[in-house]
Amino acid sequence: MKDDTKRKNYYRSLLRNLVIAILLTAITPTVVVTIFVLDAFRASYEEKVYDHLDVLTRKHKRSIDIFLEEKLMDIRLLAKTNRFEDLTDQATLNQRFNELQSASDRTFVDLGVVDHQGRQIAYAGPLELTGVNYSGAEWFEQAISNPFFISDVFKGMRGEPHFIVSVRQEHDGRPWILRATIDFGEFNNLVEFLRIGQTGFAFILNADGQFQTRPIADIKTDELILHFNDSIRTDQSNLVTRKSTPDGIEVIYAMATLKGGDWIMVIQQDAADAFSDLKQTQKTVLLLILIGGLGIIAASLIVSNRLVNRISQADAEKEPALRKKAKMSQQGIEDGERAA
């Protein structure tokens, strides 16, 4: 009985050792290779996502910069090809404004001439702004100090978001400004309809973190500006990075400077959305590995069990012969002892 127990324990131990050896030999390389491949695939996929956002940001940066440059060029050309006396004549200014609207698909909302004291001495447009004094306006201080200028978006006297482009000229030794208001809606559309995945969208900030376009979500810009402002404004390059919001959501930000570094365009997308295909692929691969692992375990059990059974059967077949041989040896010893 004791021998039977020992024999059973021996075969159980042998079966366990065979299963472990097969599993280690078969599964360990699979696990190592899978981890390596999945990590390499993850890094490659993340790089492609970042590159895609970077390319998209650069593309829209160029589009917006070209839009602003074209509008500024229109005003510069108008100021260069017309005399101060012509542009301060109401009939001539109205004609030039109509021509400007026709050529730009009505991107320009109005047109005005402002003297060196900030008084608008001529105006063409839908509002009654002739004679308005802009001397205390921030944009006027910038415009009168620079050959040409594009302001931030502000509400001003209109009560609606807008921004202006202006050109400074001189007449009788005194500076004057030709200014035009850009249709905010058309400018806003350049970024408002940009969508990436389910959560990606774009917006524009100035250097102080104030929105220059209408955001489609509640965004905290203070930390965003603090996090990116130095690196962006130092080298004027694009930047793509990933950080957590105060709500704990991981977000990818792609940024680029506009308007000579005065504005920052931001494209943001939730990381979970950007990497949703990656997560799905990883789940599929892990499921396949799990199924394969279960198959290996089942196969190792079957093979090991059969092998142990054969060993057990072979031992059982040899046992009578071994017992007979042992008995004969014992008998020979006893015969020898009697003869002595």
LOPA-202584 format. One line per 10 residues: number of its first residue (from 0); for each residue x, y, z of C-alpha. Coordinates in pm, whole numbers. Each point is the difference from the previous one (the first is absolute). Layout:
NUM> X,Y,Z  ...
This chain:
0> 0,0,0  283,231,91  173,-82,-331  -316,88,-193  -21,338,175  364,74,-75  -51,-102,-361  -304,227,-41  184,294,157  294,-62,-230
10> -218,7,-313  -185,311,117  330,175,56  123,-116,-339  -320,127,-168  28,338,174  366,42,-96  -69,-91,-363  -290,250,-23  210,277,154
20> 293,-73,-233  -223,4,-309  -176,319,108  324,181,76  148,-111,-332  -307,94,-205  -152,300,179  303,197,121  130,88,-352  -357,83,-108
30> -53,236,295  338,170,-49  -54,46,-375  -357,122,55  109,261,257  277,121,-230  -224,16,-309  -288,171,182  234,259,152  162,71,-338
40> -343,23,-163  -125,235,273  302,229,-38  -36,1,-380  -374,67,17  39,283,250  267,156,-219  -231,-17,-300  -283,164,199  233,280,111
50> 134,43,-354  -354,15,-138  -99,272,247  324,186,-70  -61,-8,-377  -362,104,50  106,289,221  263,117,-248  -250,-18,-285  -259,213,179
60> 269,234,130  96,73,-360  -364,48,-100  -67,248,279  327,188,-48  -72,27,-373  -352,127,77  137,271,229  283,93,-237  -241,31,-293
70> -233,232,190  288,213,119  141,10,-353  -336,120,-133  3,295,242  367,77,-65  -65,5,-375  -304,223,48  198,246,212  290,1,-243
80> -203,55,-316  -230,271,136  78,345,133  -105,120,342  -229,254,-162  -173,-271,-204  -58,-234,294  -138,280,217  -254,82,-270  -318,-187,97
90> -106,-92,-352  346,-131,-89  31,-192,326  -342,-162,-55  105,-104,-349  329,-146,122  -182,-185,277  -248,-151,-246  285,-108,-225  179,-151,299
100> -309,-194,104  -58,-134,-349  360,-114,-34  4,-174,341  -347,-158,10  -107,255,260  267,-102,251  45,368,87  -277,146,217  98,366,-23
110> 279,240,-91  116,316,172  264,272,5  130,104,342  218,305,55  301,30,228  -217,104,294  -214,-313,-23  -308,162,-157  -167,-191,-282
120> -36,269,-264  -151,-222,-269  -197,-324,20  -169,-241,-238  -212,-279,142  -328,-94,167  50,199,324  12,371,86  364,25,104  114,319,-171
130> 153,233,260  56,-275,258  311,56,208  225,-305,42  286,179,175  -51,-205,316  -37,-332,-177  280,-251,40  -7,-91,-368  50,364,-101
140> 315,32,211  140,-307,-175  -117,103,-345  144,353,17  335,-145,114  38,-263,-272  6,14,-384  -272,-266,-2  -192,-176,273  -249,-279,67
150> -183,31,329  -124,-262,241  -370,-87,-6  -199,241,214  -357,133,32  61,374,25  -282,240,-85  -177,-260,-215  -65,-238,286  86,-290,-231
160> 330,-186,-45  210,140,-283  357,92,-86  160,254,-227  286,23,-245  164,337,-49  271,179,-194  177,318,113  77,268,-258  108,364,18
170> -160,319,-128  153,343,46  251,-152,242  -266,-154,222  -94,-367,22  -345,-126,-87  -151,-346,1  -207,-192,-250  -183,-266,197  -245,-275,-94
180> -209,-240,206  10,-369,-89  -315,-212,9  47,-202,320  -237,-274,-113  204,-83,-308  323,5,198  -151,-216,275  -114,-255,-259  362,-65,-92
190> 38,-193,327  -350,-56,136  -85,-277,-247  331,-180,42  -74,-337,160  228,-294,78  -160,-326,110  -283,29,251  155,256,235  260,196,-198
200> -50,370,-74  203,318,-45  10,350,143  226,305,2  137,185,303  200,316,36  314,9,215  -210,79,310  -220,-308,-47  -302,193,-130
210> -206,-171,-270  22,141,-350  -260,-246,-130  -311,-148,158  88,-318,197  -245,-289,-20  77,-113,356  90,143,338  379,19,-6  235,116,273
220> 267,194,-187  218,125,287  189,-325,53  11,-57,-374  172,332,-65  238,-43,294  90,-348,-118  66,88,-363  60,370,-30  376,10,60
230> 94,-280,-239  -242,110,-272  90,368,4  374,-65,30  58,-208,-313  -324,69,-191  -38,-372,-60  -285,-246,25  -45,-200,315  -194,-322,59
240> -31,-134,350  -226,-193,232  -116,110,346  -283,-48,244  -275,255,51  -116,103,349  -283,-252,-50  253,-281,-41  -59,-50,-372  310,-55,-212
250> 4,239,-297  235,38,-294  81,361,-94  151,109,-330  98,367,-12  146,248,-245  55,374,5  -193,236,-226  27,366,-86  374,15,63
260> -30,-170,339  -279,221,138  -261,-277,-27  13,-369,73  -209,-254,-187  -89,-309,204  -140,-330,-120  -101,-225,287  -132,-356,9  -70,-240,283
270> 275,-262,13  -258,-277,40  -162,110,-326  329,43,-186  123,-345,106  -333,-185,-19  112,-208,-300  325,-83,181  -191,-117,308  -230,-212,-214
280> 296,-159,-178  173,-71,330  -316,-164,137  -32,-216,-311  364,-109,18  -25,-79,372  -318,-199,-60  174,-201,-270  300,-55,229  -234,-111,280
290> -176,-246,-229  338,-126,-124  124,-30,359  -304,-203,101  63,-225,-300  363,-47,104  -104,-84,356  -257,-253,-122  250,-155,-241  271,-19,269
300> -239,-175,237  -108,-251,-263  354,-75,-122  146,-18,351  -282,-221,124  45,-242,-291  375,-10,52  -34,-69,374  -261,-269,-72  240,-171,-242
310> 280,17,255  -234,-139,264  -113,-277,-234  358,-86,-92  93,-12,369  -299,-222,70  99,-238,-282  357,-24,128  -97,-46,363  -80,-383,-16
320> 331,-70,-169  183,210,257  -177,-178,284  83,-342,-151  363,98,-41  13,131,351  -158,-322,129  249,-214,-190  288,201,140  -133,-38,349
330> -44,-376,-54  360,-30,-124  127,175,307  -196,-225,229  125,-317,-186  356,121,32  -43,55,372  -133,-359,50  286,-152,-199  246,180,221
